[in-house]
Amino acid sequence: MPSCPECENNLDIEEDEVEEGDIIACEECGTEFEVVGVDPLELARIDEEYDEEDDLYEEDEEEE
């Protein structure tokens, strides 16, 4: 069973049932992760404060 990279709590997921792009939340600390790889299982933390679309919008404004 995989563990949360943030708090080391066991994540209640079946590794063979997740697909790339799935969102998983740790029940202990509430951190959300996106599945970026399945063999082996790789998780990337979703940073709620950082939104790639907002960043691109800000760059467009600076160029004008």
N, CA, C and O of each residue as an XYZ file, in Angstrom:
256
protein
N       0.843     -1.173      0.000
C       0.000      0.000      0.000
C       0.894      1.245      0.000
O       1.807      1.350      0.819
N       0.638      2.180     -0.909
C       1.475      3.382     -0.973
C       1.223      4.302      0.223
O       0.163      4.260      0.847
N       2.223      5.131      0.524
C       2.070      6.067      1.636
C       2.132      7.499      1.125
O       2.694      7.771      0.064
N       1.547      8.404      1.891
C       1.510      9.824      1.549
C       2.916     10.406      1.635
O       3.582     10.255      2.659
N       3.377     11.068      0.578
C       4.708     11.682      0.619
C       4.816     12.817      1.643
O       5.921     13.172      2.052
N       3.693     13.383      2.055
C       3.703     14.496      3.006
C       3.740     14.031      4.454
O       4.556     14.515      5.239
N       2.854     13.088      4.819
C       2.734     12.721      6.235
C       3.044     11.252      6.508
O       2.980     10.818      7.658
N       3.378     10.478      5.476
C       3.741      9.062      5.607
C       2.559      8.155      5.965
O       2.762      6.967      6.216
N       1.328      8.684      5.997
C       0.143      7.871      6.271
C      -0.115      6.957      5.072
O       0.149      7.334      3.930
N      -0.629      5.759      5.334
C      -0.980      4.856      4.240
C      -2.147      5.430      3.449
O      -3.149      5.853      4.025
N      -2.011      5.441      2.120
C      -3.088      5.891      1.250
C      -3.985      4.702      0.944
O      -3.507      3.633      0.564
N      -5.268      4.891      1.109
C      -6.227      3.814      0.928
C      -6.610      3.690     -0.546
O      -7.737      3.999     -0.934
N      -5.646      3.230     -1.369
C      -5.889      3.055     -2.806
C      -5.295      1.732     -3.254
O      -4.338      1.227     -2.667
N      -5.874      1.191     -4.290
C      -5.319     -0.005     -4.915
C      -4.475      0.440     -6.093
O      -4.995      1.033     -7.039
N      -3.179      0.163     -6.049
C      -2.263      0.632     -7.086
C      -2.666      0.177     -8.483
O      -2.440      0.896     -9.456
N      -3.263     -1.013     -8.591
C      -3.622     -1.528     -9.913
C      -4.964     -0.978    -10.410
O      -5.385     -1.308    -11.518
N      -5.646     -0.142     -9.604
C      -6.934      0.407    -10.006
C      -6.889      1.896    -10.336
O      -7.913      2.468    -10.708
N      -5.722      2.538    -10.208
C      -5.620      3.961    -10.519
C      -5.048      4.153    -11.919
O      -4.321      3.303    -12.432
N      -5.391      5.287    -12.523
C      -4.894      5.626    -13.854
C      -4.222      6.986    -13.799
O      -4.492      7.779    -12.898
N      -3.346      7.259    -14.759
C      -2.721      8.573    -14.834
C      -3.795      9.637    -14.928
O      -4.767      9.488    -15.669
N      -3.619     10.703    -14.179
C      -4.581     11.794    -14.169
C      -5.572     11.728    -13.023
O      -6.255     12.714    -12.745
N      -5.667     10.572    -12.342
C      -6.567     10.457    -11.196
C      -6.067     11.356    -10.065
O      -4.866     11.581     -9.915
N      -7.010     11.864     -9.275
C      -6.684     12.686     -8.113
C      -6.917     11.851     -6.865
O      -7.959     11.217     -6.703
N      -5.919     11.865     -5.985
C      -5.977     11.107     -4.733
C      -5.749     12.085     -3.592
O      -4.846     12.919     -3.658
N      -6.555     11.989     -2.555
C      -6.397     12.838     -1.374
C      -6.032     11.976     -0.176
O      -6.600     10.905      0.036
N      -5.081     12.460      0.594
C      -4.692     11.767      1.825
C      -5.761     12.042      2.879
O      -6.104     13.196      3.137
N      -6.283     10.984      3.483
C      -7.320     11.142      4.502
C      -6.762     11.752      5.781
O      -7.513     12.347      6.555
N      -5.461     11.617      6.019
C      -4.855     12.120      7.252
C      -4.551     13.615      7.181
O      -4.973     14.371      8.057
N      -3.824     14.053      6.149
C      -3.402     15.460      6.083
C      -4.188     16.286      5.069
O      -4.097     17.514      5.072
N      -4.959     15.628      4.200
C      -5.789     16.350      3.237
C      -5.071     16.782      1.975
O      -5.685     17.397      1.103
N      -3.797     16.480      1.853
C      -3.045     16.857      0.662
C      -3.554     16.072     -0.535
O      -3.810     14.871     -0.445
N      -3.698     16.777     -1.671
C      -4.158     16.116     -2.882
C      -2.981     15.867     -3.813
O      -2.065     16.682     -3.927
N      -3.035     14.717     -4.474
C      -1.995     14.318     -5.400
C      -2.624     13.887     -6.708
O      -3.732     13.351     -6.734
N      -1.904     14.128     -7.795
C      -2.322     13.617     -9.093
C      -1.441     12.428     -9.426
O      -0.233     12.460     -9.192
N      -2.036     11.383     -9.968
C      -1.268     10.218    -10.395
C      -0.594     10.588    -11.711
O      -1.272     10.835    -12.708
N       0.745     10.626    -11.718
C       1.493     10.978    -12.922
C       2.182      9.767    -13.538
O       2.733      9.860    -14.635
N       2.156      8.654    -12.857
C       2.721      7.410    -13.368
C       2.106      6.242    -12.631
O       1.779      6.347    -11.449
N       1.946      5.130    -13.324
C       1.309      3.985    -12.687
C       2.234      2.780    -12.525
O       1.931      1.884    -11.737
N       3.331      2.736    -13.234
C       4.230      1.593    -13.116
C       5.673      2.053    -13.149
O       6.269      2.072    -14.226
N       6.260      2.421    -12.038
C       5.719      2.377    -10.683
C       4.794      3.566    -10.413
O       4.772      4.530    -11.178
N       4.040      3.490     -9.329
C       3.110      4.549     -8.960
C       3.887      5.816     -8.627
O       4.781      5.801     -7.781
N       3.542      6.909     -9.295
C       4.166      8.206     -9.036
C       3.070      9.210     -8.767
O       2.095      9.293     -9.514
N       3.228      9.976     -7.697
C       2.260     10.988     -7.323
C       2.917     12.360     -7.342
O       4.070     12.509     -6.937
N       2.174     13.368     -7.816
C       2.651     14.744     -7.800
C       1.669     15.561     -6.975
O       0.457     15.502     -7.185
N       2.209     16.317     -6.042
C       1.353     17.132     -5.175
C       0.666     18.204     -6.004
O       1.282     18.840     -6.860
N      -0.624     18.396     -5.736
C      -1.374     19.460     -6.391
C      -1.322     20.665     -5.472
O      -1.813     20.622     -4.345
N      -0.724     21.741     -5.962
C      -0.598     22.956     -5.179
C      -1.796     23.843     -5.479
O      -1.911     24.386     -6.577
N      -2.694     23.993     -4.498
C      -3.921     24.747     -4.705
C      -3.652     26.223     -4.994
O      -4.446     26.867     -5.680
N      -2.552     26.766     -4.484
C      -2.277     28.176     -4.680
C      -1.711     28.459     -6.066
O      -1.817     29.584     -6.555
N      -1.121     27.472     -6.696
C      -0.516     27.659     -8.004
C      -1.441     27.116     -9.071
O      -1.792     25.936     -9.062
N      -1.832     27.977     -9.986
C      -2.691     27.579    -11.083
C      -1.967     27.953    -12.368
O      -1.753     29.135    -12.641
N      -1.592     26.963    -13.152
C      -0.802     27.196    -14.361
C      -1.497     28.178    -15.303
O      -0.824     28.995    -15.931
N      -2.817     28.120    -15.418
C      -3.531     29.034    -16.298
C      -3.395     30.469    -15.809
O      -3.238     31.376    -16.627
N      -3.450     30.702    -14.504
C      -3.262     32.045    -13.970
C      -1.873     32.554    -14.303
O      -1.712     33.722    -14.657
N      -0.868     31.697    -14.196
C       0.501     32.072    -14.488
C       0.640     32.472    -15.956
O       1.300     33.465    -16.260
N       0.042     31.730    -16.855
C       0.111     32.061    -18.269
C      -0.598     33.378    -18.551
O      -0.136     34.156    -19.386
N      -1.699     33.641    -17.879
C      -2.440     34.880    -18.056
C      -1.589     36.067    -17.615
O      -1.565     37.099    -18.286
N      -0.889     35.925    -16.484
C      -0.036     37.002    -15.994
C       1.101     37.289    -16.960
O       1.456     38.453    -17.149
N       1.682     36.272    -17.576
C       2.759     36.465    -18.540
C       2.263     37.214    -19.768
O       2.984     38.055    -20.306
N       1.039     36.926    -20.225
C       0.474     37.629    -21.367
C       0.286     39.101    -21.073
O       0.516     39.936    -21.948
N      -0.131     39.446    -19.846
C      -0.336     40.828    -19.475
C       0.990     41.592    -19.487
O       1.031     42.753    -19.895
N       2.071     40.950    -19.044
C       3.383     41.608    -18.980
C       3.905     41.918    -20.380
O       4.620     42.905    -20.553
N       3.577     41.121    -21.367
C       4.078     41.315    -22.713
C       3.404     42.482    -23.423
O       3.983     43.041    -24.355
N       2.197     42.866    -23.011
C       1.455     43.927    -23.687
C       1.992     45.295    -23.414
O       1.459     46.280    -23.922
